[in-house]
Amino acid sequence: MTRRLPWVLRLLGGLALLGSGLAFWVWQANRPAPLPAPTASMQALPLAEQQARGAYLARVGNCAACHTAPGGAPLAGGRAVPTPFGTVYSSNLTPDAETGLGRWSPDDFWRALHEGRGRDGRLLSPAFPYTSYTLLTRADSDALLSHFQAQAPVTAPSRPSALRWPYGTQPALAVWRALFFRPATFTPDASQDAAWNRGAYLSQGLAHCNACHGSRNALGAPQSLDRFDGGLLRGLGWYAPSLHRADEAGVQAWSPGEIEAWLRSGVAAQGIAQGPMAEVVMGSTRHLSADDLAAMARYLKALPAEPVARRMPEPSPAPAAQGLLGAELYKAHCQSCHGEQGQGRPGVYPPLKGSRLVMQDSPVNLLRLVQQGGFAPATPEHPHPFGMPPFAGSFNAEQLAALLNHVRNSWGQQAGALSAQQVQALTNDMGTNP
């Protein structure tokens, strides 16, 4: 026993040293960064102009979408934001002194965007996309705050998050940030023109396209702000398609005008924005100025294109009986709008023949639309868009599989077959039931 004691002491000392080193590493990675000195541009802008600029930025960032609860006061928070780790609730952005931003200084607000740190110094959940907002300039941060503090105050206490333990704890957030987050600033690429750099700043930062279209690791950390490889939005029940793949949501082959029209109206010859993207168009991109619209289109068109290759093995063909059922269901419920040959009506009902949404490797979005219905964004170009009714209560899993298989394997299209069991599994994963 006496001989073993030195080894035990050495082991304990080593563990203590390792723990101290880990604690120092976490502390160092989460230490507040020095505040930037005020710039001439921040000081010179009159308050009214700063507030107007902030209102524009808030629309581009679609802040109201997350910070307005259904039926609640605008920007008063309380909206549930589902994540793979539980639910968080958005905060109050109105200038209420007790529950909102009434007592926040420009320094406080900039630290929230740039570092993901609350006014009291607490670390914020990355469900608030500070991993993207960290790129915002101090001038844009100040303009946003001036807009929020010009709103009518609403008393709306923050609702505690419902994240599973330990994801919402401060130690867990500190470790997550030490592993996956460093405050950053947007650095223009000298090899690109001004429009490309402006589009990159908007897409990677304020518009936070990566929040949906970026791939994430098992702990929810984005891989890179300039990669938009897509992935399943767990908790929302939608698939965010890749912006690098022509068979998903890549626009490299589109003309600049087509991309701008899509961002402005949600309607293009290639399809109509649906689901979360319809909300983005309605709440964000349709408000882009002409210059910013062109800049974002320039950036998205220039994204690296990935070769088209199916990610999943082809399933076996559907049984003949299921094929007949799918054709009957399509004729009875879909053909009057989408056409006998899936051709649709331009600008009104999207075509199913040649549709990227229909033919994606993942059938999640098509299933979601059939079950929950589809509604294009209401924009000045299309103020009264036609919608698709939901069929969740009309079809069982077998019927849904038959209908989806018919659409995905008709008019020269070949996507393989889905079974009723696969449809049911996807339905359960999305949290909806036929």
C-alpha positions, 0 to 999 in steps of 0.5 A: 500500500505504501508503495502504491501511494506515490503513484496514486498521488501522481495520478490525482495530481495529473487529473487535477492538472488536466482539469485545471488546464481544461477549465483554463481552456474553456475560460480562455475561449469564452473570455469577453472580447474587447469592445471596438472603438466607436467609428465615425460612421456610427457617430455621424448618422442621425438617429432617424436615419439610424432607426430607418437603417435598423428597420431595414436590417431587421427585415432582412434578418427576419427578426420578427419571425422568431421574436413574435409568438403566434398571436403575440405582440410584434417582437415581444418574443415567446415563440417556441423554437424547436431544436434537436436538444429541446425547445427554446423560447425567443426573447423580448426585443421591445424596449421594455425596461424590465423584460426587453431591451430598454436598459441595453446599451449598444455595447450590450447588444453588440456583445449579444450579436458578436459573442452570444452573451447576454446583458448579464454576461450569461452565455446564450444558446446557439439557437439564437444564431450568433454564430452567423450574427458575429459577422455583423459590423458594429454600425449595423448592430447599433442601427438594429438596437436603435430600431428595436428601442424605437418600438412600443414597449411590451412587458413579456418576461422571458420563458425558460428554455426546455432543453434537455439536461445538460444542453442548456447549462452554462458549463455545457454552453461554455464547452460547446463554445470552446469547441465550436465558436469564436467571435469573428468579423466579416473580412472581404475577399480581395479576389471578389468584387464589391457585389459578391462581398456584400452578398456574402456578408448578407448571406453568411451574416444578417440573413443567416442562410446557414442556420437552415441550409448549413450542415451541422455536426451531432452537437448542432454546430455549423460546419462552416458559414460559407457552406450550405450543404443542407440537411434535415431541420429536426423539430420543424419537419422539413429538409433544407436543400443544398445550395451547392447541388443543381438537383436540390436548391443550387442556382448556379445555372439560373440567370441573375434575374431569375435568382432575384425574382425568386428572392423577391417573390418566391416564384420562378419557372423552376418552382414556388417557395414553400414551407420555411422558405416561403416564410423567409421570402415573405419576412426577409428577402422580398424587402431587400433593396435592389442593390442588396438583391443583386448582391445576394443573387451574385453570391448565391450564383457563385457558390461552388457547385457540387456534382449531382449524385444520389445520396441514397440507394435506389429503392425497389420499384413499387408493386403494380397495385400500388401504382394503380392506387397512386394514379387514381389518387393523383387523378382525383386530388391533384390533376385539376391543379397540377395537370395530367402530365404534371405540368402545373400552371406557370406562376400559379400551381407549380409543375411536378414534372421536373420539380427539384422538390419532387425529385430530391433524394429526401422525400421529406418536403414532398410528404410534408406538403401533401400532409400539411398543405403548401402556401406560397409567400404573399408578395407584391408580385403575387399578393393572393397566391393559391395554396394547396390544401392539407391531406393529412386527415385524408390519406393513410400511410399506404395511400401517401406512399402510393401517391408520392411514388406516382408523382416521383416516378411518372412523366419520365421521372425515376426516383424509386419507390417508398414503402408505407413503412418508410412513409410512416417512419418519416411521418413520426420523425416529423411529428405529424400523423396521417 
